[in-house]
Amino acid sequence: MWIVDSEFTDLRAIPYIISNIVVITSITVLMNIFLERHNNLIYSVLLHFGFNIIYVFLNADIMFFVILTILYLIITPFAVLFRNKTKIRNQR
């Protein structure tokens, strides 16, 4: 018997798994940007807990995870580009 952390055990599991991979990777990148910029681990920890607290109170359908994935696929590259531009500007 498989133990799954979600009720998505049918074909909805595929977007759920993809969403988890994308969102966890994006959160990790964003946490590292905050850590690098502020040199304070508490910001990264708060970002992590702020993301996780949503799931305590949320009973969402698979479309929420799809939308969340799209949002993180938009936000994270912009955050990385912003980080790179400010890093180059600060090196001059």
C-alpha positions in Angstrom: 0.0 0.0 0.0 1.3 3.4 -1.0 1.3 6.2 1.5 0.6 9.5 -0.2 0.7 13.0 1.4 -2.2 14.1 -0.9 -5.6 12.9 -2.0 -4.4 13.2 -5.6 -3.8 9.5 -6.4 -5.3 9.4 -9.9 -4.2 11.3 -13.0 -4.3 14.5 -10.9 -1.1 13.3 -9.2 1.0 14.2 -12.3 0.4 18.0 -12.2 0.6 17.8 -8.4 4.1 16.2 -8.6 5.2 18.6 -11.2 3.9 21.5 -9.2 5.8 20.3 -6.1 9.0 20.0 -8.0 8.7 23.5 -9.5 7.5 25.2 -6.3 10.1 23.6 -4.1 12.9 24.4 -6.5 11.6 28.0 -6.8 11.2 28.4 -3.1 14.8 27.2 -2.6 16.1 29.7 -5.2 14.1 32.5 -3.6 15.4 31.6 -0.1 19.0 31.7 -1.4 18.4 35.1 -3.0 17.1 36.4 0.4 20.0 34.8 2.2 22.6 36.2 -0.1 21.1 39.7 -0.2 20.5 40.1 3.6 23.0 37.7 5.1 20.3 36.7 7.6 18.9 33.2 7.8 15.7 34.4 9.5 14.3 35.8 6.2 14.8 32.5 4.4 13.2 30.6 7.3 10.2 33.0 7.4 9.8 32.6 3.6 9.8 28.9 4.0 7.3 28.9 6.9 5.1 31.5 5.2 4.8 29.2 2.2 4.1 26.1 4.4 1.5 27.7 6.6 -0.8 28.1 3.6 -1.2 24.4 3.4 -2.3 24.0 7.0 -5.5 26.0 6.3 -6.0 25.2 2.6 -8.2 22.5 1.1 -7.5 23.2 -2.6 -8.2 21.5 -5.8 -5.5 20.6 -8.4 -6.1 23.9 -10.2 -4.7 25.8 -7.3 -1.4 23.9 -7.7 -1.3 24.5 -11.4 -1.8 28.3 -10.8 0.8 28.2 -8.1 3.2 26.5 -10.4 2.7 29.1 -13.1 3.1 32.0 -10.7 6.4 30.6 -9.4 7.6 30.0 -12.9 7.0 33.7 -13.5 8.3 35.1 -10.2 11.5 33.2 -9.8 13.2 34.1 -13.1 12.3 37.7 -12.5 13.8 37.5 -9.0 17.0 35.9 -10.4 17.2 38.6 -13.2 16.7 41.3 -10.6 19.4 39.8 -8.4 21.9 39.5 -11.3 21.3 43.2 -12.3 21.7 44.5 -8.8 24.8 42.4 -8.3 26.4 43.7 -11.5 25.4 47.3 -10.6 27.0 46.9 -7.2 30.2 45.5 -8.6 30.9 48.7 -10.6 
